[in-house]
């Protein structure tokens, strides 16, 4: 169950980042219904998987430094 929640939160985070509509970290944590600590853990995990996540302190939003898709799952050959 925990892994399903994490995957759903990754999807929500990805959508917010792609739209550049995350808000400040505390606001984003509320949007995905998690603690600030958990949010930072998710962002760290996503970065370790290659997501080029940055934060714009003037626009108060996270964004991807380059275009791409954050994909979780198995892709058969």
mmCIF file of the N, C-alpha and C atoms, coordinates in Angstrom:
data_MODEL
# 
_entry.id   MODEL 
# 
loop_
_atom_site.group_PDB 
_atom_site.id 
_atom_site.type_symbol 
_atom_site.label_atom_id 
_atom_site.label_alt_id 
_atom_site.label_comp_id 
_atom_site.label_asym_id 
_atom_site.label_entity_id 
_atom_site.label_seq_id 
_atom_site.pdbx_PDB_ins_code 
_atom_site.Cartn_x 
_atom_site.Cartn_y 
_atom_site.Cartn_z 
_atom_site.occupancy 
_atom_site.B_iso_or_equiv 
_atom_site.pdbx_formal_charge 
_atom_site.auth_seq_id 
_atom_site.auth_comp_id 
_atom_site.auth_asym_id 
_atom_site.auth_atom_id 
_atom_site.pdbx_PDB_model_num 
ATOM 1   N N  . UNK A 1 1  ? 0.810  -1.194 0.000   1.00 0.00 ? 1  UNK A N  1 
ATOM 2   C CA . UNK A 1 1  ? 0.000  0.000  0.000   1.00 0.00 ? 1  UNK A CA 1 
ATOM 3   C C  . UNK A 1 1  ? 0.854  1.260  0.000   1.00 0.00 ? 1  UNK A C  1 
ATOM 4   N N  . UNK A 1 2  ? 1.933  1.259  0.808   1.00 0.00 ? 2  UNK A N  1 
ATOM 5   C CA . UNK A 1 2  ? 2.790  2.444  0.864   1.00 0.00 ? 2  UNK A CA 1 
ATOM 6   C C  . UNK A 1 2  ? 3.390  2.770  -0.495  1.00 0.00 ? 2  UNK A C  1 
ATOM 7   N N  . UNK A 1 3  ? 3.822  1.730  -1.221  1.00 0.00 ? 3  UNK A N  1 
ATOM 8   C CA . UNK A 1 3  ? 4.441  1.987  -2.518  1.00 0.00 ? 3  UNK A CA 1 
ATOM 9   C C  . UNK A 1 3  ? 3.424  2.560  -3.504  1.00 0.00 ? 3  UNK A C  1 
ATOM 10  N N  . UNK A 1 4  ? 2.166  2.147  -3.396  1.00 0.00 ? 4  UNK A N  1 
ATOM 11  C CA . UNK A 1 4  ? 1.131  2.688  -4.286  1.00 0.00 ? 4  UNK A CA 1 
ATOM 12  C C  . UNK A 1 4  ? 0.920  4.177  -3.995  1.00 0.00 ? 4  UNK A C  1 
ATOM 13  N N  . UNK A 1 5  ? 0.921  4.548  -2.717  1.00 0.00 ? 5  UNK A N  1 
ATOM 14  C CA . UNK A 1 5  ? 0.770  5.955  -2.334  1.00 0.00 ? 5  UNK A CA 1 
ATOM 15  C C  . UNK A 1 5  ? 1.937  6.764  -2.868  1.00 0.00 ? 5  UNK A C  1 
ATOM 16  N N  . UNK A 1 6  ? 3.147  6.225  -2.735  1.00 0.00 ? 6  UNK A N  1 
ATOM 17  C CA . UNK A 1 6  ? 4.328  6.935  -3.227  1.00 0.00 ? 6  UNK A CA 1 
ATOM 18  C C  . UNK A 1 6  ? 4.248  7.134  -4.736  1.00 0.00 ? 6  UNK A C  1 
ATOM 19  N N  . UNK A 1 7  ? 3.838  6.110  -5.462  1.00 0.00 ? 7  UNK A N  1 
ATOM 20  C CA . UNK A 1 7  ? 3.736  6.216  -6.924  1.00 0.00 ? 7  UNK A CA 1 
ATOM 21  C C  . UNK A 1 7  ? 2.683  7.254  -7.303  1.00 0.00 ? 7  UNK A C  1 
ATOM 22  N N  . UNK A 1 8  ? 1.547  7.249  -6.625  1.00 0.00 ? 8  UNK A N  1 
ATOM 23  C CA . UNK A 1 8  ? 0.516  8.246  -6.899  1.00 0.00 ? 8  UNK A CA 1 
ATOM 24  C C  . UNK A 1 8  ? 1.036  9.654  -6.607  1.00 0.00 ? 8  UNK A C  1 
ATOM 25  N N  . UNK A 1 9  ? 1.804  9.797  -5.534  1.00 0.00 ? 9  UNK A N  1 
ATOM 26  C CA . UNK A 1 9  ? 2.363  11.112 -5.211  1.00 0.00 ? 9  UNK A CA 1 
ATOM 27  C C  . UNK A 1 9  ? 3.411  11.538 -6.227  1.00 0.00 ? 9  UNK A C  1 
ATOM 28  N N  . UNK A 1 10 ? 4.215  10.595 -6.732  1.00 0.00 ? 10 UNK A N  1 
ATOM 29  C CA . UNK A 1 10 ? 5.165  10.929 -7.800  1.00 0.00 ? 10 UNK A CA 1 
ATOM 30  C C  . UNK A 1 10 ? 4.404  11.473 -9.009  1.00 0.00 ? 10 UNK A C  1 
ATOM 31  N N  . UNK A 1 11 ? 3.288  10.845 -9.342  1.00 0.00 ? 11 UNK A N  1 
ATOM 32  C CA . UNK A 1 11 ? 2.492  11.288 -10.491 1.00 0.00 ? 11 UNK A CA 1 
ATOM 33  C C  . UNK A 1 11 ? 1.962  12.700 -10.262 1.00 0.00 ? 11 UNK A C  1 
ATOM 34  N N  . UNK A 1 12 ? 1.448  12.959 -9.047  1.00 0.00 ? 12 UNK A N  1 
ATOM 35  C CA . UNK A 1 12 ? 0.934  14.291 -8.731  1.00 0.00 ? 12 UNK A CA 1 
ATOM 36  C C  . UNK A 1 12 ? 2.044  15.337 -8.789  1.00 0.00 ? 12 UNK A C  1 
ATOM 37  N N  . UNK A 1 13 ? 3.189  14.989 -8.217  1.00 0.00 ? 13 UNK A N  1 
ATOM 38  C CA . UNK A 1 13 ? 4.332  15.910 -8.222  1.00 0.00 ? 13 UNK A CA 1 
ATOM 39  C C  . UNK A 1 13 ? 4.754  16.201 -9.649  1.00 0.00 ? 13 UNK A C  1 
ATOM 40  N N  . UNK A 1 14 ? 4.865  15.160 -10.464 1.00 0.00 ? 14 UNK A N  1 
ATOM 41  C CA . UNK A 1 14 ? 5.264  15.321 -11.858 1.00 0.00 ? 14 UNK A CA 1 
ATOM 42  C C  . UNK A 1 14 ? 4.300  16.249 -12.588 1.00 0.00 ? 14 UNK A C  1 
ATOM 43  N N  . UNK A 1 15 ? 3.014  16.066 -12.365 1.00 0.00 ? 15 UNK A N  1 
ATOM 44  C CA . UNK A 1 15 ? 2.007  16.907 -13.030 1.00 0.00 ? 15 UNK A CA 1 
ATOM 45  C C  . UNK A 1 15 ? 2.149  18.367 -12.600 1.00 0.00 ? 15 UNK A C  1 
ATOM 46  N N  . UNK A 1 16 ? 2.306  18.600 -11.305 1.00 0.00 ? 16 UNK A N  1 
ATOM 47  C CA . UNK A 1 16 ? 2.462  19.973 -10.814 1.00 0.00 ? 16 UNK A CA 1 
ATOM 48  C C  . UNK A 1 16 ? 3.733  20.619 -11.354 1.00 0.00 ? 16 UNK A C  1 
ATOM 49  N N  . UNK A 1 17 ? 4.829  19.860 -11.371 1.00 0.00 ? 17 UNK A N  1 
ATOM 50  C CA . UNK A 1 17 ? 6.091  20.400 -11.879 1.00 0.00 ? 17 UNK A CA 1 
ATOM 51  C C  . UNK A 1 17 ? 5.981  20.693 -13.369 1.00 0.00 ? 17 UNK A C  1 
ATOM 52  N N  . UNK A 1 18 ? 5.403  19.772 -14.125 1.00 0.00 ? 18 UNK A N  1 
ATOM 53  C CA . UNK A 1 18 ? 5.260  19.964 -15.573 1.00 0.00 ? 18 UNK A CA 1 
ATOM 54  C C  . UNK A 1 18 ? 4.437  21.210 -15.885 1.00 0.00 ? 18 UNK A C  1 
ATOM 55  N N  . UNK A 1 19 ? 3.432  21.506 -15.051 1.00 0.00 ? 19 UNK A N  1 
ATOM 56  C CA . UNK A 1 19 ? 2.594  22.689 -15.255 1.00 0.00 ? 19 UNK A CA 1 
ATOM 57  C C  . UNK A 1 19 ? 3.206  23.942 -14.628 1.00 0.00 ? 19 UNK A C  1 
ATOM 58  N N  . UNK A 1 20 ? 4.329  23.756 -13.920 1.00 0.00 ? 20 UNK A N  1 
ATOM 59  C CA . UNK A 1 20 ? 4.984  24.857 -13.189 1.00 0.00 ? 20 UNK A CA 1 
ATOM 60  C C  . UNK A 1 20 ? 3.975  25.523 -12.263 1.00 0.00 ? 20 UNK A C  1 
ATOM 61  N N  . UNK A 1 21 ? 3.284  24.669 -11.498 1.00 0.00 ? 21 UNK A N  1 
ATOM 62  C CA . UNK A 1 21 ? 2.215  25.128 -10.626 1.00 0.00 ? 21 UNK A CA 1 
ATOM 63  C C  . UNK A 1 21 ? 2.331  24.495 -9.238  1.00 0.00 ? 21 UNK A C  1 
ATOM 64  N N  . UNK A 1 22 ? 3.564  24.366 -8.740  1.00 0.00 ? 22 UNK A N  1 
ATOM 65  C CA . UNK A 1 22 ? 3.740  23.696 -7.453  1.00 0.00 ? 22 UNK A CA 1 
ATOM 66  C C  . UNK A 1 22 ? 3.484  24.609 -6.274  1.00 0.00 ? 22 UNK A C  1 
ATOM 67  N N  . UNK A 1 23 ? 3.778  25.896 -6.431  1.00 0.00 ? 23 UNK A N  1 
ATOM 68  C CA . UNK A 1 23 ? 3.760  26.799 -5.293  1.00 0.00 ? 23 UNK A CA 1 
ATOM 69  C C  . UNK A 1 23 ? 5.014  26.566 -4.460  1.00 0.00 ? 23 UNK A C  1 
ATOM 70  N N  . UNK A 1 24 ? 5.065  27.226 -3.316  1.00 0.00 ? 24 UNK A N  1 
ATOM 71  C CA . UNK A 1 24 ? 6.187  27.036 -2.400  1.00 0.00 ? 24 UNK A CA 1 
ATOM 72  C C  . UNK A 1 24 ? 6.141  25.609 -1.855  1.00 0.00 ? 24 UNK A C  1 
ATOM 73  N N  . UNK A 1 25 ? 7.275  25.101 -1.344  1.00 0.00 ? 25 UNK A N  1 
ATOM 74  C CA . UNK A 1 25 ? 7.280  23.715 -0.856  1.00 0.00 ? 25 UNK A CA 1 
ATOM 75  C C  . UNK A 1 25 ? 6.151  23.385 0.117   1.00 0.00 ? 25 UNK A C  1 
ATOM 76  N N  . UNK A 1 26 ? 5.870  24.259 1.072   1.00 0.00 ? 26 UNK A N  1 
ATOM 77  C CA . UNK A 1 26 ? 4.791  23.979 2.030   1.00 0.00 ? 26 UNK A CA 1 
ATOM 78  C C  . UNK A 1 26 ? 3.440  23.892 1.331   1.00 0.00 ? 26 UNK A C  1 
ATOM 79  N N  . UNK A 1 27 ? 3.216  24.723 0.318   1.00 0.00 ? 27 UNK A N  1 
ATOM 80  C CA . UNK A 1 27 ? 1.968  24.687 -0.446  1.00 0.00 ? 27 UNK A CA 1 
ATOM 81  C C  . UNK A 1 27 ? 1.868  23.398 -1.253  1.00 0.00 ? 27 UNK A C  1 
ATOM 82  N N  . UNK A 1 28 ? 2.985  22.990 -1.817  1.00 0.00 ? 28 UNK A N  1 
ATOM 83  C CA . UNK A 1 28 ? 3.009  21.768 -2.605  1.00 0.00 ? 28 UNK A CA 1 
ATOM 84  C C  . UNK A 1 28 ? 2.730  20.552 -1.721  1.00 0.00 ? 28 UNK A C  1 
ATOM 85  N N  . UNK A 1 29 ? 3.279  20.540 -0.530  1.00 0.00 ? 29 UNK A N  1 
ATOM 86  C CA . UNK A 1 29 ? 3.037  19.436 0.397   1.00 0.00 ? 29 UNK A CA 1 
ATOM 87  C C  . UNK A 1 29 ? 1.541  19.316 0.701   1.00 0.00 ? 29 UNK A C  1 
ATOM 88  N N  . UNK A 1 30 ? 0.875  20.438 0.856   1.00 0.00 ? 30 UNK A N  1 
ATOM 89  C CA . UNK A 1 30 ? -0.573 20.424 1.089   1.00 0.00 ? 30 UNK A CA 1 
ATOM 90  C C  . UNK A 1 30 ? -1.295 19.885 -0.142  1.00 0.00 ? 30 UNK A C  1 
ATOM 91  N N  . UNK A 1 31 ? -0.862 20.299 -1.332  1.00 0.00 ? 31 UNK A N  1 
ATOM 92  C CA . UNK A 1 31 ? -1.511 19.853 -2.571  1.00 0.00 ? 31 UNK A CA 1 
ATOM 93  C C  . UNK A 1 31 ? -1.444 18.343 -2.744  1.00 0.00 ? 31 UNK A C  1 
ATOM 94  N N  . UNK A 1 32 ? -0.334 17.725 -2.298  1.00 0.00 ? 32 UNK A N  1 
ATOM 95  C CA . UNK A 1 32 ? -0.235 16.268 -2.458  1.00 0.00 ? 32 UNK A CA 1 
ATOM 96  C C  . UNK A 1 32 ? -0.509 15.532 -1.154  1.00 0.00 ? 32 UNK A C  1 
ATOM 97  N N  . UNK A 1 33 ? -0.911 16.283 -0.122  1.00 0.00 ? 33 UNK A N  1 
ATOM 98  C CA . UNK A 1 33 ? -1.326 15.709 1.159   1.00 0.00 ? 33 UNK A CA 1 
ATOM 99  C C  . UNK A 1 33 ? -0.219 14.890 1.831   1.00 0.00 ? 33 UNK A C  1 
ATOM 100 N N  . UNK A 1 34 ? 0.917  15.548 2.032   1.00 0.00 ? 34 UNK A N  1 
ATOM 101 C CA . UNK A 1 34 ? 2.018  14.910 2.742   1.00 0.00 ? 34 UNK A CA 1 
ATOM 102 C C  . UNK A 1 34 ? 2.754  15.961 3.568   1.00 0.00 ? 34 UNK A C  1 
ATOM 103 N N  . UNK A 1 35 ? 3.663  15.507 4.396   1.00 0.00 ? 35 UNK A N  1 
ATOM 104 C CA . UNK A 1 35 ? 4.454  16.447 5.193   1.00 0.00 ? 35 UNK A CA 1 
ATOM 105 C C  . UNK A 1 35 ? 5.537  17.076 4.321   1.00 0.00 ? 35 UNK A C  1 
ATOM 106 N N  . UNK A 1 36 ? 6.087  18.155 4.788   1.00 0.00 ? 36 UNK A N  1 
ATOM 107 C CA . UNK A 1 36 ? 7.180  18.825 4.079   1.00 0.00 ? 36 UNK A CA 1 
ATOM 108 C C  . UNK A 1 36 ? 8.388  17.900 3.979   1.00 0.00 ? 36 UNK A C  1 
ATOM 109 N N  . UNK A 1 37 ? 8.677  17.185 5.049   1.00 0.00 ? 37 UNK A N  1 
ATOM 110 C CA . UNK A 1 37 ? 9.792  16.228 5.048   1.00 0.00 ? 37 UNK A CA 1 
ATOM 111 C C  . UNK A 1 37 ? 9.588  15.153 3.994   1.00 0.00 ? 37 UNK A C  1 
ATOM 112 N N  . UNK A 1 38 ? 8.371  14.628 3.907   1.00 0.00 ? 38 UNK A N  1 
ATOM 113 C CA . UNK A 1 38 ? 8.068  13.601 2.911   1.00 0.00 ? 38 UNK A CA 1 
ATOM 114 C C  . UNK A 1 38 ? 8.187  14.168 1.502   1.00 0.00 ? 38 UNK A C  1 
ATOM 115 N N  . UNK A 1 39 ? 7.724  15.389 1.300   1.00 0.00 ? 39 UNK A N  1 
ATOM 116 C CA . UNK A 1 39 ? 7.851  16.024 -0.010  1.00 0.00 ? 39 UNK A CA 1 
ATOM 117 C C  . UNK A 1 39 ? 9.320  16.104 -0.423  1.00 0.00 ? 39 UNK A C  1 
ATOM 118 N N  . UNK A 1 40 ? 10.177 16.563 0.485   1.00 0.00 ? 40 UNK A N  1 
ATOM 119 C CA . UNK A 1 40 ? 11.597 16.670 0.156   1.00 0.00 ? 40 UNK A CA 1 
ATOM 120 C C  . UNK A 1 40 ? 12.208 15.291 -0.126  1.00 0.00 ? 40 UNK A C  1 
ATOM 121 N N  . UNK A 1 41 ? 11.719 14.279 0.558   1.00 0.00 ? 41 UNK A N  1 
ATOM 122 C CA . UNK A 1 41 ? 12.183 12.905 0.285   1.00 0.00 ? 41 UNK A CA 1 
ATOM 123 C C  . UNK A 1 41 ? 11.781 12.492 -1.122  1.00 0.00 ? 41 UNK A C  1 
ATOM 124 N N  . UNK A 1 42 ? 10.517 12.756 -1.495  1.00 0.00 ? 42 UNK A N  1 
ATOM 125 C CA . UNK A 1 42 ? 10.057 12.426 -2.850  1.00 0.00 ? 42 UNK A CA 1 
ATOM 126 C C  . UNK A 1 42 ? 10.881 13.162 -3.907  1.00 0.00 ? 42 UNK A C  1 
ATOM 127 N N  . UNK A 1 43 ? 11.108 14.451 -3.709  1.00 0.00 ? 43 UNK A N  1 
ATOM 128 C CA . UNK A 1 43 ? 11.886 15.226 -4.684  1.00 0.00 ? 43 UNK A CA 1 
ATOM 129 C C  . UNK A 1 43 ? 13.306 14.685 -4.792  1.00 0.00 ? 43 UNK A C  1 
ATOM 130 N N  . UNK A 1 44 ? 13.891 14.322 -3.678  1.00 0.00 ? 44 UNK A N  1 
ATOM 131 C CA . UNK A 1 44 ? 15.238 13.745 -3.686  1.00 0.00 ? 44 UNK A CA 1 
ATOM 132 C C  . UNK A 1 44 ? 15.258 12.418 -4.440  1.00 0.00 ? 44 UNK A C  1 
ATOM 133 N N  . UNK A 1 45 ? 14.248 11.593 -4.210  1.00 0.00 ? 45 UNK A N  1 
ATOM 134 C CA . UNK A 1 45 ? 14.161 10.308 -4.918  1.00 0.00 ? 45 UNK A CA 1 
ATOM 135 C C  . UNK A 1 45 ? 14.003 10.528 -6.412  1.00 0.00 ? 45 UNK A C  1 
ATOM 136 N N  . UNK A 1 46 ? 13.143 11.472 -6.792  1.00 0.00 ? 46 UNK A N  1 
ATOM 137 C CA . UNK A 1 46 ? 12.940 11.751 -8.212  1.00 0.00 ? 46 UNK A CA 1 
ATOM 138 C C  . UNK A 1 46 ? 14.231 12.261 -8.854  1.00 0.00 ? 46 UNK A C  1 
ATOM 139 N N  . UNK A 1 47 ? 14.955 13.104 -8.139  1.00 0.00 ? 47 UNK A N  1 
ATOM 140 C CA . UNK A 1 47 ? 16.242 13.591 -8.659  1.00 0.00 ? 47 UNK A CA 1 
ATOM 141 C C  . UNK A 1 47 ? 17.235 12.437 -8.816  1.00 0.00 ? 47 UNK A C  1 
ATOM 142 N N  . UNK A 1 48 ? 17.245 11.522 -7.856  1.00 0.00 ? 48 UNK A N  1 
ATOM 143 C CA . UNK A 1 48 ? 18.174 10.392 -7.943  1.00 0.00 ? 48 UNK A CA 1 
ATOM 144 C C  . UNK A 1 48 ? 17.831 9.468  -9.108  1.00 0.00 ? 48 UNK A C  1 
ATOM 145 N N  . UNK A 1 49 ? 16.576 9.544  -9.579  1.00 0.00 ? 49 UNK A N  1 
ATOM 146 C CA . UNK A 1 49 ? 16.153 8.760  -10.750 1.00 0.00 ? 49 UNK A CA 1 
ATOM 147 C C  . UNK A 1 49 ? 16.367 9.537  -12.044 1.00 0.00 ? 49 UNK A C  1 
ATOM 148 N N  . UNK A 1 50 ? 16.998 10.706 -11.946 1.00 0.00 ? 50 UNK A N  1 
ATOM 149 C CA . UNK A 1 50 ? 17.355 11.460 -13.143 1.00 0.00 ? 50 UNK A CA 1 
ATOM 150 C C  . UNK A 1 50 ? 16.498 12.665 -13.463 1.00 0.00 ? 50 UNK A C  1 
ATOM 151 N N  . UNK A 1 51 ? 15.498 12.957 -12.658 1.00 0.00 ? 51 UNK A N  1 
ATOM 152 C CA . UNK A 1 51 ? 14.637 14.108 -12.951 1.00 0.00 ? 51 UNK A CA 1 
ATOM 153 C C  . UNK A 1 51 ? 15.386 15.410 -12.640 1.00 0.00 ? 51 UNK A C  1 
ATOM 154 N N  . UNK A 1 52 ? 15.534 16.282 -13.642 1.00 0.00 ? 52 UNK A N  1 
ATOM 155 C CA . UNK A 1 52 ? 16.275 17.537 -13.446 1.00 0.00 ? 52 UNK A CA 1 
ATOM 156 C C  . UNK A 1 52 ? 15.395 18.616 -12.814 1.00 0.00 ? 52 UNK A C  1 
ATOM 157 N N  . UNK A 1 53 ? 15.048 18.414 -11.555 1.00 0.00 ? 53 UNK A N  1 
ATOM 158 C CA . UNK A 1 53 ? 14.123 19.309 -10.855 1.00 0.00 ? 53 UNK A CA 1 
ATOM 159 C C  . UNK A 1 53 ? 14.884 20.483 -10.251 1.00 0.00 ? 53 UNK A C  1 
ATOM 160 N N  . UNK A 1 54 ? 14.377 21.675 -10.510 1.00 0.00 ? 54 UNK A N  1 
ATOM 161 C CA . UNK A 1 54 ? 14.947 22.910 -9.956  1.00 0.00 ? 54 UNK A CA 1 
ATOM 162 C C  . UNK A 1 54 ? 13.810 23.723 -9.340  1.00 0.00 ? 54 UNK A C  1 
ATOM 163 N N  . UNK A 1 55 ? 14.161 24.730 -8.557  1.00 0.00 ? 55 UNK A N  1 
ATOM 164 C CA . UNK A 1 55 ? 13.159 25.590 -7.928  1.00 0.00 ? 55 UNK A CA 1 
ATOM 165 C C  . UNK A 1 55 ? 13.416 27.028 -8.330  1.00 0.00 ? 55 UNK A C  1 
ATOM 166 N N  . UNK A 1 56 ? 12.374 27.718 -8.781  1.00 0.00 ? 56 UNK A N  1 
ATOM 167 C CA . UNK A 1 56 ? 12.469 29.127 -9.124  1.00 0.00 ? 56 UNK A CA 1 
ATOM 168 C C  . UNK A 1 56 ? 11.935 29.928 -7.942  1.00 0.00 ? 56 UNK A C  1 
ATOM 169 N N  . UNK A 1 57 ? 12.847 30.571 -7.220  1.00 0.00 ? 57 UNK A N  1 
ATOM 170 C CA . UNK A 1 57 ? 12.441 31.270 -5.995  1.00 0.00 ? 57 UNK A CA 1 
ATOM 171 C C  . UNK A 1 57 ? 11.659 32.553 -6.269  1.00 0.00 ? 57 UNK A C  1 
ATOM 172 N N  . UNK A 1 58 ? 11.700 33.045 -7.486  1.00 0.00 ? 58 UNK A N  1 
ATOM 173 C CA . UNK A 1 58 ? 10.940 34.255 -7.828  1.00 0.00 ? 58 UNK A CA 1 
ATOM 174 C C  . UNK A 1 58 ? 9.508  33.919 -8.228  1.00 0.00 ? 58 UNK A C  1 
ATOM 175 N N  . UNK A 1 59 ? 9.343  32.792 -8.930  1.00 0.00 ? 59 UNK A N  1 
ATOM 176 C CA . UNK A 1 59 ? 8.004  32.359 -9.346  1.00 0.00 ? 59 UNK A CA 1 
ATOM 177 C C  . UNK A 1 59 ? 7.381  31.385 -8.346  1.00 0.00 ? 59 UNK A C  1 
ATOM 178 N N  . UNK A 1 60 ? 8.156  30.981 -7.355  1.00 0.00 ? 60 UNK A N  1 
ATOM 179 C CA . UNK A 1 60 ? 7.697  30.060 -6.312  1.00 0.00 ? 60 UNK A CA 1 
ATOM 180 C C  . UNK A 1 60 ? 7.132  28.775 -6.898  1.00 0.00 ? 60 UNK A C  1 
ATOM 181 N N  . UNK A 1 61 ? 7.944  28.134 -7.718  1.00 0.00 ? 61 UNK A N  1 
ATOM 182 C CA . UNK A 1 61 ? 7.521  26.864 -8.293  1.00 0.00 ? 61 UNK A CA 1 
ATOM 183 C C  . UNK A 1 61 ? 8.732  26.008 -8.650  1.00 0.00 ? 61 UNK A C  1 
ATOM 184 N N  . UNK A 1 62 ? 8.534  24.705 -8.559  1.00 0.00 ? 62 UNK A N  1 
ATOM 185 C CA . UNK A 1 62 ? 9.527  23.767 -9.074  1.00 0.00 ? 62 UNK A CA 1 
ATOM 186 C C  . UNK A 1 62 ? 9.283  23.639 -10.564 1.00 0.00 ? 62 UNK A C  1 
ATOM 187 N N  . UNK A 1 63 ? 10.324 23.266 -11.296 1.00 0.00 ? 63 UNK A N  1 
ATOM 188 C CA . UNK A 1 63 ? 10.203 23.063 -12.737 1.00 0.00 ? 63 UNK A CA 1 
ATOM 189 C C  . UNK A 1 63 ? 11.260 22.067 -13.173 1.00 0.00 ? 63 UNK A C  1 
ATOM 190 N N  . UNK A 1 64 ? 11.075 21.499 -14.363 1.00 0.00 ? 64 UNK A N  1 
ATOM 191 C CA . UNK A 1 64 ? 12.085 20.621 -14.946 1.00 0.00 ? 64 UNK A CA 1 
ATOM 192 C C  . UNK A 1 64 ? 13.045 21.484 -15.750 1.00 0.00 ? 64 UNK A C  1 
ATOM 193 N N  . UNK A 1 65 ? 14.332 21.293 -15.516 1.00 0.00 ? 65 UNK A N  1 
ATOM 194 C CA . UNK A 1 65 ? 15.358 22.074 -16.194 1.00 0.00 ? 65 UNK A CA 1 
ATOM 195 C C  . UNK A 1 65 ? 15.395 21.783 -17.695 1.00 0.00 ? 65 UNK A C  1 
ATOM 196 N N  . UNK A 1 66 ? 14.937 20.615 -18.076 1.00 0.00 ? 66 UNK A N  1 
ATOM 197 C CA . UNK A 1 66 ? 14.834 20.274 -19.497 1.00 0.00 ? 66 UNK A CA 1 
ATOM 198 C C  . UNK A 1 66 ? 13.540 19.507 -19.711 1.00 0.00 ? 66 UNK A C  1 
ATOM 199 N N  . UNK A 1 67 ? 13.053 19.504 -20.948 1.00 0.00 ? 67 UNK A N  1 
ATOM 200 C CA . UNK A 1 67 ? 11.803 18.818 -21.250 1.00 0.00 ? 67 UNK A CA 1 
ATOM 201 C C  . UNK A 1 67 ? 11.993 17.311 -21.172 1.00 0.00 ? 67 UNK A C  1 
ATOM 202 N N  . UNK A 1 68 ? 10.953 16.645 -20.749 1.00 0.00 ? 68 UNK A N  1 
ATOM 203 C CA . UNK A 1 68 ? 11.008 15.190 -20.650 1.00 0.00 ? 68 UNK A CA 1 
ATOM 204 C C  . UNK A 1 68 ? 9.806  14.684 -19.872 1.00 0.00 ? 68 UNK A C  1 
ATOM 205 N N  . UNK A 1 69 ? 9.771  13.390 -19.675 1.00 0.00 ? 69 UNK A N  1 
ATOM 206 C CA . UNK A 1 69 ? 8.688  12.741 -18.949 1.00 0.00 ? 69 UNK A CA 1 
ATOM 207 C C  . UNK A 1 69 ? 9.265  11.939 -17.798 1.00 0.00 ? 69 UNK A C  1 
ATOM 208 N N  . UNK A 1 70 ? 8.623  12.007 -16.661 1.00 0.00 ? 70 UNK A N  1 
ATOM 209 C CA . UNK A 1 70 ? 9.002  11.185 -15.524 1.00 0.00 ? 70 UNK A CA 1 
ATOM 210 C C  . UNK A 1 70 ? 8.120  9.945  -15.577 1.00 0.00 ? 70 UNK A C  1 
ATOM 211 N N  . UNK A 1 71 ? 8.744  8.789  -15.812 1.00 0.00 ? 71 UNK A N  1 
ATOM 212 C CA . UNK A 1 71 ? 7.989  7.546  -16.016 1.00 0.00 ? 71 UNK A CA 1 
ATOM 213 C C  . UNK A 1 71 ? 8.390  6.551  -14.940 1.00 0.00 ? 71 UNK A C  1 
ATOM 214 N N  . UNK A 1 72 ? 7.379  5.954  -14.317 1.00 0.00 ? 72 UNK A N  1 
ATOM 215 C CA . UNK A 1 72 ? 7.604  4.893  -13.340 1.00 0.00 ? 72 UNK A CA 1 
ATOM 216 C C  . UNK A 1 72 ? 6.909  3.655  -13.876 1.00 0.00 ? 72 UNK A C  1 
ATOM 217 N N  . UNK A 1 73 ? 7.647  2.589  -14.020 1.00 0.00 ? 73 UNK A N  1 
ATOM 218 C CA . UNK A 1 73 ? 7.012  1.360  -14.458 1.00 0.00 ? 73 UNK A CA 1 
ATOM 219 C C  . UNK A 1 73 ? 7.900  0.543  -15.365 1.00 0.00 ? 73 UNK A C  1 
ATOM 220 N N  . UNK A 1 74 ? 7.357  -0.546 -15.811 1.00 0.00 ? 74 UNK A N  1 
ATOM 221 C CA . UNK A 1 74 ? 8.076  -1.489 -16.661 1.00 0.00 ? 74 UNK A CA 1 
ATOM 222 C C  . UNK A 1 74 ? 7.665  -1.276 -18.103 1.00 0.00 ? 74 UNK A C  1 
ATOM 223 N N  . UNK A 1 75 ? 8.659  -1.220 -18.977 1.00 0.00 ? 75 UNK A N  1 
ATOM 224 C CA . UNK A 1 75 ? 8.395  -1.117 -20.414 1.00 0.00 ? 75 UNK A CA 1 
ATOM 225 C C  . UNK A 1 75 ? 8.982  -2.336 -21.105 1.00 0.00 ? 75 UNK A C  1 
ATOM 226 N N  . UNK A 1 76 ? 8.152  -3.204 -21.626 1.00 0.00 ? 76 UNK A N  1 
ATOM 227 C CA . UNK A 1 76 ? 8.674  -4.390 -22.308 1.00 0.00 ? 76 UNK A CA 1 
ATOM 228 C C  . UNK A 1 76 ? 9.403  -4.001 -23.597 1.00 0.00 ? 76 UNK A C  1 
ATOM 229 N N  . UNK A 1 77 ? 10.335 -4.820 -23.985 1.00 0.00 ? 77 UNK A N  1 
ATOM 230 C CA . UNK A 1 77 ? 11.114 -4.551 -25.206 1.00 0.00 ? 77 UNK A CA 1 
ATOM 231 C C  . UNK A 1 77 ? 10.341 -4.919 -26.437 1.00 0.00 ? 77 UNK A C  1 
# 
